[in-house]
Amino acid sequence: MAEAGARPITVAIVAVLAFLSGVVDIITGLLLMFDAGNPEVNAAFGGSGGALASAIGSMLLGVVVVALSFGIWLGRWVARMIVSVLQALSLIHSLFLAVAYMGNPIGEWASVLVSAVVLILLWTRPASAYFRASEVAAQ
């Protein structure tokens, strides 16, 4: 089992990628908010209210993931579980936006990729051992 202080590279990568994923969600939410007056965007989201709600949801999700990335760095199992759920939600949300927003969804495809990599790395054996050891050391 890994020592509580010996952070595997996979956990470090996950913490950084979770942070970046949150930042990407915040940026794409801001971009969508600024583009909500575009008639094509409004049509894709069922009106300006839908575009605004999606933008706000993306930004809120991003802020939470950025905050939780620090818990991942410290080996907190609760942060791992919450980040897993939020990354799955982010992945689904970004897939929807990438398909619905046909303009230039590069940011959303980047978010899909980062969220998928974070989810995969978060559940590797070294990461699991690190989170178990960190929890034992915290008791």
C-alpha positions in Angstrom: 0.0 0.0 0.0 1.2 3.5 -0.8 2.3 5.8 2.0 0.1 8.7 2.8 2.8 11.2 1.7 3.8 9.3 -1.4 1.5 10.9 -4.0 1.5 8.8 -7.2 2.0 10.7 -10.5 -1.5 9.6 -11.5 -3.0 11.5 -8.6 -0.9 14.6 -9.3 -2.0 14.4 -13.0 -5.6 14.0 -11.9 -5.5 17.0 -9.6 -4.0 19.2 -12.3 -6.4 17.9 -15.0 -9.4 18.4 -12.7 -8.2 21.9 -12.1 -7.9 22.5 -15.8 -11.2 20.8 -16.5 -12.9 23.2 -14.1 -11.2 26.2 -15.7 -12.3 25.0 -19.2 -15.9 24.7 -18.0 -15.7 28.2 -16.5 -14.3 29.7 -19.7 -16.7 27.9 -22.0 -19.6 28.9 -19.8 -18.4 32.6 -20.0 -18.1 32.3 -23.8 -21.6 30.8 -24.1 -23.0 33.6 -21.9 -21.4 36.3 -24.1 -22.8 34.5 -27.2 -26.3 34.0 -25.8 -27.6 37.0 -27.9 -26.7 35.1 -31.1 -30.0 33.9 -32.8 -28.3 30.6 -33.8 -27.2 29.9 -30.3 -30.6 30.7 -29.0 -32.2 28.3 -31.5 -29.8 25.6 -30.4 -30.7 26.0 -26.7 -34.4 26.7 -27.0 -34.1 30.4 -26.4 -31.8 32.8 -24.5 -32.9 31.3 -21.2 -31.7 27.9 -22.1 -28.3 29.2 -23.2 -28.0 31.3 -20.1 -28.9 28.4 -17.8 -26.4 26.1 -19.6 -23.7 28.8 -19.3 -24.3 29.3 -15.6 -24.4 25.5 -15.0 -21.1 25.1 -16.8 -19.5 27.9 -14.7 -20.8 26.6 -11.4 -19.6 23.1 -12.2 -16.2 24.5 -13.1 -15.9 26.4 -9.8 -16.7 23.3 -7.7 -14.3 21.1 -9.7 -11.5 23.7 -9.2 -12.1 23.7 -5.5 -12.2 19.9 -5.2 -9.0 19.5 -7.2 -7.2 20.6 -4.1 -8.8 17.8 -2.1 -7.6 15.3 -4.7 -4.1 16.7 -4.4 -4.3 16.0 -0.6 -5.7 12.5 -1.0 -9.2 13.1 0.3 -11.5 10.3 -0.6 -14.6 12.5 -0.4 -13.1 14.8 -3.0 -12.3 11.8 -5.2 -15.9 10.7 -5.1 -17.4 14.1 -5.7 -14.9 14.9 -8.5 -15.8 11.5 -10.1 -19.5 12.4 -10.1 -18.9 16.0 -11.3 -16.5 14.9 -14.0 -19.1 12.5 -15.3 -21.7 15.3 -15.3 -19.2 17.6 -16.9 -18.5 15.1 -19.6 -22.3 14.6 -20.3 -22.9 18.4 -20.3 -19.9 19.1 -22.6 -21.0 16.4 -25.0 -24.4 18.0 -25.2 -23.0 21.4 -25.8 -20.5 20.2 -28.4 -23.4 18.6 -30.3 -26.0 21.4 -29.7 -23.7 24.3 -30.3 -22.5 23.7 -33.9 -20.6 27.0 -34.2 -17.1 26.3 -32.8 -17.3 23.7 -30.0 -13.6 23.2 -29.6 -13.7 24.1 -25.9 -16.4 21.6 -25.3 -14.5 18.8 -27.0 -11.5 19.7 -25.0 -13.6 19.5 -21.8 -14.9 16.1 -22.9 -11.3 14.8 -23.4 -10.0 16.2 -20.1 -13.0 14.9 -18.1 -12.6 11.4 -19.6 -8.9 11.3 -18.8 -9.5 12.5 -15.2 -12.1 9.8 -14.6 -9.8 7.1 -15.9 -6.7 8.2 -14.0 -8.7 8.8 -10.8 -9.5 5.1 -10.5 -6.1 3.5 -11.3 -4.6 1.1 -8.7 -1.9 3.5 -7.5 -4.5 6.2 -7.1 -6.8 3.9 -5.1 -4.0 2.8 -2.9 -3.0 6.5 -2.2 -6.5 7.5 -1.3 -6.8 4.5 1.1 -3.5 5.2 2.7 -4.4 8.9 3.0 -7.6 8.0 4.8 -5.9 5.6 7.2 -3.2 8.3 7.9 -5.9 10.9 8.7 -7.5 8.7 11.4 
